[in-house]
């Protein structure tokens, strides 16, 4: 699913698509760790792109994403 450049700030409803394998959310407005917690429910996710979001400037961002997606990425 390609949702780049759409001013998205909240992805809690992404859990409605548990079969997702590819999710591109680059250059949106995702700012907090809480806003990406739903990624943990995507058991088949293989590719994730969050480049260009404010959250990607946080030094702990990469570790957090790996931690919640450790089943698949």
MMTF fields as JSON, N, C-alpha, C and O atoms, coordinates in Angstrom:
{
  "mmtfVersion": "1.0.0",
  "mmtfProducer": "UNKNOWN",
  "numBonds": 291,
  "numAtoms": 292,
  "numGroups": 73,
  "numChains": 1,
  "numModels": 1,
  "chainsPerModel": [1],
  "groupsPerChain": [73],
  "chainIdList": ["A"],
  "bondAtomList": [4, 2, 8, 6, 12, 10, 16, 14, 20, 18, 24, 22, 28, 26, 32, 30, 36, 34, 40, 38, 44, 42, 48, 46, 52, 50, 56, 54, 60, 58, 64, 62, 68, 66, 72, 70, 76, 74, 80, 78, 84, 82, 88, 86, 92, 90, 96, 94, 100, 98, 104, 102, 108, 106, 112, 110, 116, 114, 120, 118, 124, 122, 128, 126, 132, 130, 136, 134, 140, 138, 144, 142, 148, 146, 152, 150, 156, 154, 160, 158, 164, 162, 168, 166, 172, 170, 176, 174, 180, 178, 184, 182, 188, 186, 192, 190, 196, 194, 200, 198, 204, 202, 208, 206, 212, 210, 216, 214, 220, 218, 224, 222, 228, 226, 232, 230, 236, 234, 240, 238, 244, 242, 248, 246, 252, 250, 256, 254, 260, 258, 264, 262, 268, 266, 272, 270, 276, 274, 280, 278, 284, 282, 288, 286],
  "bondOrderList": [1, 1, 1, 1, 1, 1, 1, 1, 1, 1, 1, 1, 1, 1, 1, 1, 1, 1, 1, 1, 1, 1, 1, 1, 1, 1, 1, 1, 1, 1, 1, 1, 1, 1, 1, 1, 1, 1, 1, 1, 1, 1, 1, 1, 1, 1, 1, 1, 1, 1, 1, 1, 1, 1, 1, 1, 1, 1, 1, 1, 1, 1, 1, 1, 1, 1, 1, 1, 1, 1, 1, 1],
  "groupList": [{"groupName": "UNK", "atomNameList": ["N", "CA", "C", "O"], "elementList": ["N", "C", "C", "O"], "formalChargeList": [0, 0, 0, 0], "bondAtomList": [1, 0, 2, 1, 3, 2], "bondOrderList": [1, 1, 2], "singleLetterCode": "X", "chemCompType": "L-PEPTIDE LINKING"}],
  "groupTypeList": [0, 0, 0, 0, 0, 0, 0, 0, 0, 0, 0, 0, 0, 0, 0, 0, 0, 0, 0, 0, 0, 0, 0, 0, 0, 0, 0, 0, 0, 0, 0, 0, 0, 0, 0, 0, 0, 0, 0, 0, 0, 0, 0, 0, 0, 0, 0, 0, 0, 0, 0, 0, 0, 0, 0, 0, 0, 0, 0, 0, 0, 0, 0, 0, 0, 0, 0, 0, 0, 0, 0, 0, 0],
  "groupIdList": [1, 2, 3, 4, 5, 6, 7, 8, 9, 10, 11, 12, 13, 14, 15, 16, 17, 18, 19, 20, 21, 22, 23, 24, 25, 26, 27, 28, 29, 30, 31, 32, 33, 34, 35, 36, 37, 38, 39, 40, 41, 42, 43, 44, 45, 46, 47, 48, 49, 50, 51, 52, 53, 54, 55, 56, 57, 58, 59, 60, 61, 62, 63, 64, 65, 66, 67, 68, 69, 70, 71, 72, 73],
  "secStructList": [7, 5, 7, 7, 1, 1, 7, 7, 7, 7, 7, 4, 4, 4, 4, 4, 7, 6, 6, 7, 7, 3, 3, 3, 7, 6, 6, 1, 7, 7, 7, 7, 1, 4, 4, 4, 4, 4, 4, 4, 4, 7, 6, 6, 7, 7, 3, 3, 3, 7, 6, 6, 1, 4, 4, 4, 4, 1, 6, 6, 2, 2, 2, 2, 2, 2, 2, 2, 6, 6, 6, 6, 7],
  "xCoordList": [0.85, 0.0, 0.903, 1.781, 0.682, 1.501, 0.674, -0.266, 1.051, 0.322, 1.254, 1.025, 2.273, 3.259, 2.666, 1.783, 3.169, 2.828, 1.328, 0.739, 0.727, -0.707, -1.039, -2.199, -0.057, -0.258, -0.846, -1.555, -0.563, -1.068, -0.299, 0.93, -1.033, -0.38, -0.738, -0.075, -1.765, -2.23, -2.517, -3.258, -1.926, -2.139, -2.773, -2.597, -3.507, -4.101, -5.046, -5.198, -5.672, -6.622, -5.944, -6.617, -4.63, -3.902, -4.049, -3.838, -4.409, -4.606, -5.748, -5.864, -6.587, -7.679, -7.17, -7.938, -5.881, -5.273, -4.154, -2.993, -4.471, -3.436, -2.581, -1.51, -3.025, -2.277, -1.257, -0.577, -1.14, -0.214, 1.208, 1.697, 1.856, 3.259, 4.156, 5.315, 3.63, 4.396, 3.589, 2.406, 4.231, 3.568, 4.528, 5.558, 4.188, 5.005, 4.242, 3.219, 4.757, 4.153, 5.131, 5.067, 6.01, 7.047, 6.453, 5.421, 7.138, 6.799, 5.356, 4.624, 4.974, 3.692, 3.964, 4.977, 3.095, 3.253, 3.212, 2.639, 3.82, 3.848, 4.922, 6.102, 4.491, 5.396, 5.719, 6.793, 4.826, 5.034, 5.114, 4.639, 5.727, 5.808, 4.41, 4.112, 3.559, 2.194, 1.46, 0.641, 1.743, 1.04, 1.436, 0.764, 2.514, 2.903, 2.779, 3.23, 2.174, 2.005, 1.234, 1.48, 0.313, -0.511, 0.316, -0.157, 1.535, 2.395, 2.647, 2.897, 2.583, 2.801, 1.767, 2.007, 0.627, -0.429, -0.319, -1.111, 0.643, 0.81, 1.806, 2.985, 1.324, 2.184, 2.877, 3.853, 2.4, 2.991, 3.836, 4.354, 3.975, 4.706, 6.167, 6.864, 6.624, 8.001, 8.764, 9.981, 8.055, 8.699, 7.939, 6.719, 8.678, 8.09, 8.941, 10.163, 8.296, 9.008, 8.374, 7.216, 9.148, 8.699, 9.611, 9.554, 10.432, 11.378, 10.632, 9.575, 11.181, 10.622, 9.545, 9.002, 9.222, 8.279, 9.035, 10.188, 8.416, 9.099, 9.637, 10.689, 8.942, 9.397, 10.747, 11.508, 11.046, 12.302, 13.532, 14.658, 13.336, 14.458, 14.799, 15.821, 13.944, 14.179, 15.247, 15.164, 16.238, 17.346, 16.896, 17.56, 15.806, 15.326, 14.312, 13.85, 13.978, 12.931, 13.201, 12.321, 14.401, 14.721, 14.569, 13.974, 15.099, 15.001, 13.548, 13.157, 12.762, 11.351, 10.602, 9.841, 10.816, 10.124, 10.521, 9.66, 11.775, 12.226, 11.607, 11.222, 11.512, 10.925, 9.465, 9.052, 8.677, 7.249, 6.973, 5.916, 7.898, 7.712, 8.635, 8.849, 9.178, 10.212, 9.746, 10.581, 8.472, 7.964, 8.181, 8.282, 8.254, 8.208, 9.349, 9.83, 9.808, 10.835, 12.211, 13.189],
  "yCoordList": [-1.162, 0.0, 1.234, 1.371, 2.107, 3.301, 4.53, 4.91, 5.138, 6.284, 7.471, 8.274, 7.59, 8.653, 10.01, 10.133, 11.019, 12.422, 12.706, 13.299, 12.274, 12.487, 13.183, 13.193, 13.757, 14.475, 13.581, 14.067, 12.292, 11.334, 11.511, 11.593, 11.566, 11.692, 10.538, 10.337, 9.79, 8.703, 7.473, 7.548, 6.354, 5.122, 4.021, 2.839, 4.391, 3.372, 2.44, 1.282, 2.912, 2.077, 1.143, 0.375, 1.205, 0.328, -1.142, -2.041, -1.38, -2.744, -3.452, -4.674, -2.711, -3.302, -4.06, -4.733, -3.945, -4.598, -5.533, -5.301, -6.574, -7.428, -8.191, -8.681, -8.3, -9.039, -8.182, -8.684, -6.911, -6.021, -6.554, -6.992, -6.517, -6.915, -5.714, -5.712, -4.691, -3.482, -2.273, -2.153, -1.378, -0.166, 1.004, 1.059, 1.926, 3.114, 4.332, 4.716, 4.929, 6.111, 7.278, 8.155, 7.301, 8.337, 9.731, 9.912, 10.696, 12.118, 12.431, 13.087, 11.95, 12.295, 13.114, 13.81, 13.049, 13.845, 12.97, 13.358, 11.791, 10.872, 11.352, 11.422, 11.685, 12.345, 11.561, 11.747, 10.689, 10.061, 8.54, 7.928, 7.959, 6.503, 5.91, 4.855, 6.585, 6.098, 5.982, 5.081, 6.874, 6.866, 5.709, 5.468, 4.982, 3.849, 2.502, 1.481, 2.492, 1.24, 0.189, -1.007, 0.621, -0.315, -1.176, -2.214, -0.76, -1.566, -2.951, -3.903, -3.064, -4.345, -5.397, -6.587, -4.983, -5.94, -6.431, -7.27, -5.923, -6.315, -7.475, -7.273, -8.664, -9.849, -10.251, -11.001, -9.772, -10.154, -9.045, -9.2, -7.935, -6.793, -7.137, -7.629, -6.877, -7.156, -5.894, -5.832, -4.88, -3.634, -2.468, -2.365, -1.597, -0.421, 0.789, 0.753, 1.868, 3.103, 4.251, 4.602, 4.831, 5.988, 7.189, 8.148, 7.155, 8.237, 9.558, 9.595, 10.623, 11.951, 12.34, 13.441, 11.469, 11.798, 12.39, 12.025, 13.294, 13.867, 12.807, 13.011, 11.689, 10.642, 10.061, 9.596, 10.083, 9.481, 10.283, 9.813, 11.471, 12.265, 11.933, 12.382, 11.15, 10.739, 9.648, 8.69, 9.787, 8.826, 7.415, 6.447, 7.28, 5.967, 5.354, 4.231, 6.08, 5.654, 4.274, 3.413, 4.076, 2.815, 1.64, 0.621, 1.779, 0.709, 0.439, -0.714, 1.477, 1.319, 0.561, -0.363, 0.946, 0.285, -1.187, -2.05, -1.476, -2.872, -3.635, -4.795, -2.986, -3.63, -4.003, -5.089, -3.123, -3.44, -4.296, -4.918, -4.33, -5.122, -6.328, -6.897, -6.725, -7.763, -9.097, -9.947, -9.308, -10.574, -10.683, -11.784, -9.532, -9.582, -8.897, -9.421, -7.747, -6.985, -7.556, -7.038],
  "zCoordList": [0.0, 0.0, 0.0, 0.852, -0.942, -1.087, -0.707, -1.404, 0.417, 0.951, 1.171, 2.076, 0.381, 0.538, 0.201, -0.648, 0.884, 0.646, 0.737, -0.167, 1.837, 2.045, 3.356, 3.767, 4.015, 5.282, 6.372, 7.253, 6.321, 7.305, 8.613, 8.615, 9.722, 11.026, 11.958, 12.976, 11.627, 12.486, 11.622, 10.642, 11.996, 11.221, 12.06, 11.763, 13.104, 13.971, 13.217, 13.604, 12.169, 11.427, 10.425, 9.738, 10.342, 9.409, 9.818, 9.003, 11.076, 11.571, 10.847, 10.934, 10.139, 9.372, 8.146, 7.458, 7.884, 6.721, 7.175, 6.84, 7.921, 8.518, 7.511, 7.869, 6.275, 5.267, 4.516, 3.621, 4.862, 4.159, 4.185, 5.227, 3.06, 2.964, 2.726, 3.141, 2.061, 1.74, 2.195, 1.875, 2.942, 3.403, 3.263, 3.935, 2.397, 2.191, 2.68, 2.113, 3.738, 4.345, 4.319, 5.18, 3.371, 3.342, 3.151, 2.505, 3.733, 3.597, 3.979, 3.238, 5.139, 5.74, 6.999, 7.065, 7.986, 9.204, 10.453, 11.471, 10.372, 11.504, 12.474, 12.129, 13.707, 14.643, 15.901, 16.472, 16.352, 17.658, 17.56, 16.603, 18.577, 18.65, 18.807, 18.247, 19.562, 19.747, 18.415, 18.235, 17.496, 16.219, 15.31, 14.307, 15.631, 14.787, 15.506, 14.985, 16.691, 17.429, 16.639, 16.796, 15.8, 15.022, 14.073, 13.611, 13.779, 12.904, 13.488, 12.749, 14.797, 15.458, 15.112, 15.316, 14.595, 14.234, 12.797, 12.37, 12.053, 10.652, 10.555, 10.267, 10.794, 10.89, 9.598, 9.636, 8.46, 7.175, 6.559, 5.453, 7.265, 6.739, 6.477, 7.364, 5.267, 4.876, 4.524, 4.7, 4.026, 3.611, 4.239, 4.113, 4.914, 5.546, 5.217, 5.362, 4.772, 4.454, 5.23, 5.006, 6.148, 6.925, 6.711, 7.481, 5.701, 5.42, 5.229, 4.599, 5.769, 5.572, 6.565, 6.476, 7.507, 8.564, 9.745, 9.975, 10.5, 11.659, 12.623, 13.229, 12.774, 13.692, 13.277, 14.125, 11.99, 11.521, 11.947, 11.781, 12.487, 12.989, 14.442, 14.961, 15.093, 16.472, 16.485, 15.718, 17.342, 17.388, 17.755, 17.384, 18.462, 18.89, 17.919, 18.123, 16.888, 15.954, 15.336, 15.32, 14.839, 14.174, 15.142, 14.792, 16.344, 17.344, 17.716, 17.897, 17.829, 18.178, 17.086, 17.374, 15.855, 14.73, 14.661, 14.487, 14.791, 14.786, 15.946, 15.799, 17.096, 18.273, 18.093, 18.5, 17.489, 17.34, 16.108, 16.006, 15.193, 13.961, 13.92, 12.85, 15.035, 15.036, 14.483, 14.174, 14.349, 13.807, 12.312, 11.771, 11.637, 10.189, 9.475, 8.47, 9.948, 9.217, 9.438, 8.898]
}
